[in-house]
Structures are given as C-alpha cells and as structure tokens.
C-alpha cells in the first residue's frame, strides 16, 4: 500500500492507509508516528498479534512525501519513505 501525505504535526499518530478484514481478524496499516521520531510504521495485526516495520528515515514536516508499505507474509513487512 502507498500514499502521498502531508504531515504538519510531529506530536501525534496518524493512520495514512489501512485495510481490515474483520472476518479473518486481520489488519494492515501504514501509520505516521509523530511520537516515535516522526517515522512511518508498516503495521500488521493477525489474530491479536501485532508486528511492525519502521522507516529508517524520519518524516519531514510541512512537505509532501510518499510512503510505501509491503506485506509479503504474516511475519514479513517493510516500509519506505
């Protein structure tokens, strides 16, 4: 999943993109974490087990940026900024 986004607040958390399959109790998300060094998280939840990958670069506030998350398996994920 990917999206263009503009972050103007480095103190909050914001979900950029999320897909949810409530019947299978599965969710994948691309999240901006202002409370964690302004990084992006590729987060997956499967039956209550939460796993994340974190971007190595931080988000630049007040500028357009592109975020991308890839989920290969239930235990393999990556995120790019």
Secondary structure, 3 states (H helix, E strand, C coil): CEEEEECCCCCCEEEEEEEEECCCCEEEEEEEEHHHCCEEEEEEEECCEEEEEECCCCCCCCCEEEEEEEEEECCEEEEEC
